[in-house]
Amino acid sequence: MTQKTAIVTGAARGIGLATTKQFLAEGRRVAMIDRDAEALMAEAGQLQNVLPVVCDVSQPEQVSAMIDEVATKFGRIDALVNNAGVADFGPIEETSFERWRTVMATNLDGVFLCSQAAVPHLKEVQGAIVNIASISGLRASTLRVAYGTSKAGVIQLTQQQAAELGEYGIRANCVAPGPVRTKLAMAVHSPEIIAAYHDAIPLNRYGSEDEIASVIVFLCSDKASYVTGQTIASDGGFQSTGVGLPALRV
Ligand SMILES: NC(=O)c1ccc[n+]([C@@H]2O[C@H](COP(=O)([O-])OP(=O)(O)OC[C@H]3O[C@@H](n4cnc5c(N)ncnc54)[C@H](O)[C@@H]3O)[C@@H](O)[C@H]2O)c1
């Protein structure tokens, strides 16, 4: 019961899978959560010290059962990484209420539900929450009325959690990734969007899953013991750039 643990949602692939592997490398046991049972079991089957749990984070009953199972089997929950997310880009007039709700259900409801259910266990060990937002939650753009708004909500939700849970020693922080070539991003990034991102990002490239995961793992660690309520953009400098006029480039 002394070995630290972490829960990672959306752990079957992409940033969540990379985060799982980095937690394992530093000696934690990891509960891998995903609604894609086939992909989850395939990845978990290749790893040691993991507990795969099939769960849709937007469903309150499933979340409650998942947290109970992890707490019972692990005996403690030291970190919760709310990483599961979906993307859906479209103009405001074409974003049906159903599409809006689908994005909000996973990206925002899921973070609220998993965090709320984990709090009693995080209190016991003064644990940490890391929520995954996006640069789309920091800066508005076209086509992201649902996705960008859900991610801005995640940033505010993180601050609410930090403000309220600090007295229990629970830290809550947020990571806002820039573009990473995962299945989620490649479904909505056309070749034109990829080229435009390269142009707008000072480091001139997409990030890797591991470059996002290392920030997440740091924020969960004791090295970040006095950091709470923060959003760290791991984005190659995208967020820090101001007016991106080509005429102002050197
Ligand atoms: N890839 C990027 O460019 C990028 C940029 C900014 C933010 N993000 C955010 O990073 C997070 C991870 O994204 P990724 O790029 O690794 O995506 P991904 O699609 O590769 O992985 C997401 C995982 O989440 C799971 N998932 C989705 N909805 C779920 C639900 N309701 N319940 C349980 N599991 C669910 C999927 O099955 C999948 O395994 C997301 O929150 C995403 O919004 C990604």
The ligand as an SDF file (V2000), in Angstrom:
LIG
                    3D

 44 48  0  0  0  0  0  0  0  0999 V2000
   -3.5990   15.7210  -29.9000 N   0  0  0  0  0  0  0  0  0  0  0  0
   -3.6900   17.0350  -29.8280 C   0  0  0  0  0  0  0  0  0  0  0  0
   -3.2770   17.7480  -30.7290 O   0  0  0  0  0  0  0  0  0  0  0  0
   -4.2740   17.6710  -28.5880 C   0  0  0  0  0  0  0  0  0  0  0  0
   -4.1300   19.0420  -28.4420 C   0  0  0  0  0  0  0  0  0  0  0  0
   -4.6680   19.6740  -27.3340 C   0  0  0  0  0  0  0  0  0  0  0  0
   -5.3450   18.9250  -26.3820 C   0  0  0  0  0  0  0  0  0  0  0  0
   -5.4770   17.5700  -26.5470 N   0  0  0  0  0  0  0  0  0  0  0  0
   -6.2150   16.8430  -25.5200 C   0  0  0  0  0  0  0  0  0  0  0  0
   -5.4290   15.7830  -25.0360 O   0  0  0  0  0  0  0  0  0  0  0  0
   -6.2800   14.7250  -24.5580 C   0  0  0  0  0  0  0  0  0  0  0  0
   -5.8370   13.4120  -25.1660 C   0  0  0  0  0  0  0  0  0  0  0  0
   -5.9780   13.5050  -26.5540 O   0  0  0  0  0  0  0  0  0  0  0  0
   -5.2060   12.5900  -27.6160 P   0  0  0  0  0  0  0  0  0  0  0  0
   -4.7660   13.4990  -28.6830 O   0  0  0  0  0  0  0  0  0  0  0  0
   -4.2460   11.7020  -26.9430 O   0  0  0  0  0  0  0  0  0  0  0  0
   -6.4720   11.7720  -28.1920 O   0  0  0  0  0  0  0  0  0  0  0  0
   -6.7090   10.2640  -28.6420 P   0  0  0  0  0  0  0  0  0  0  0  0
   -7.9530   10.2870  -29.4390 O   0  0  0  0  0  0  0  0  0  0  0  0
   -5.4660    9.6730  -29.2340 O   0  0  0  0  0  0  0  0  0  0  0  0
   -6.9620    9.5180  -27.2350 O   0  0  0  0  0  0  0  0  0  0  0  0
   -8.0950    9.8330  -26.4780 C   0  0  0  0  0  0  0  0  0  0  0  0
   -8.5350    8.5890  -25.7180 C   0  0  0  0  0  0  0  0  0  0  0  0
   -9.6590    8.9660  -24.9130 O   0  0  0  0  0  0  0  0  0  0  0  0
  -10.6410    7.9440  -25.0070 C   0  0  0  0  0  0  0  0  0  0  0  0
  -11.9540    8.5280  -24.7160 N   0  0  0  0  0  0  0  0  0  0  0  0
  -12.6260    9.4520  -25.4370 C   0  0  0  0  0  0  0  0  0  0  0  0
  -13.8030    9.7160  -24.8600 N   0  0  0  0  0  0  0  0  0  0  0  0
  -13.8880    8.9500  -23.7380 C   0  0  0  0  0  0  0  0  0  0  0  0
  -14.8590    8.7800  -22.7370 C   0  0  0  0  0  0  0  0  0  0  0  0
  -16.0140    9.4610  -22.7500 N   0  0  0  0  0  0  0  0  0  0  0  0
  -14.5980    7.9170  -21.7340 N   0  0  0  0  0  0  0  0  0  0  0  0
  -13.4420    7.2190  -21.6950 C   0  0  0  0  0  0  0  0  0  0  0  0
  -12.4890    7.3240  -22.6350 N   0  0  0  0  0  0  0  0  0  0  0  0
  -12.7080    8.1840  -23.6470 C   0  0  0  0  0  0  0  0  0  0  0  0
  -10.5210    7.4260  -26.4320 C   0  0  0  0  0  0  0  0  0  0  0  0
  -11.0920    6.1260  -26.5820 O   0  0  0  0  0  0  0  0  0  0  0  0
   -9.0080    7.4560  -26.6510 C   0  0  0  0  0  0  0  0  0  0  0  0
   -8.3950    6.2480  -26.2620 O   0  0  0  0  0  0  0  0  0  0  0  0
   -7.7050   15.1380  -24.9410 C   0  0  0  0  0  0  0  0  0  0  0  0
   -8.3600   15.7070  -23.8230 O   0  0  0  0  0  0  0  0  0  0  0  0
   -7.4930   16.1830  -26.0150 C   0  0  0  0  0  0  0  0  0  0  0  0
   -8.5640   17.0970  -26.1190 O   0  0  0  0  0  0  0  0  0  0  0  0
   -4.9590   16.9270  -27.6230 C   0  0  0  0  0  0  0  0  0  0  0  0
  1  2  1  0
  2  3  2  0
  2  4  1  0
  4  5  1  0
  4 44  2  0
  5  6  2  0
  6  7  1  0
  7  8  2  0
  8  9  1  0
  8 44  1  0
  9 10  1  0
  9 42  1  0
 10 11  1  0
 11 12  1  0
 11 40  1  0
 12 13  1  0
 13 14  1  0
 14 15  2  0
 14 16  1  0
 14 17  1  0
 17 18  1  0
 18 19  2  0
 18 20  1  0
 18 21  1  0
 21 22  1  0
 22 23  1  0
 23 24  1  0
 23 38  1  0
 24 25  1  0
 25 26  1  0
 25 36  1  0
 26 27  1  0
 26 35  1  0
 27 28  2  0
 28 29  1  0
 29 30  1  0
 29 35  2  0
 30 31  1  0
 30 32  2  0
 32 33  1  0
 33 34  2  0
 34 35  1  0
 36 37  1  0
 36 38  1  0
 38 39  1  0
 40 41  1  0
 40 42  1  0
 42 43  1  0
M  CHG  2   8   1  16  -1
M  END
$$$$
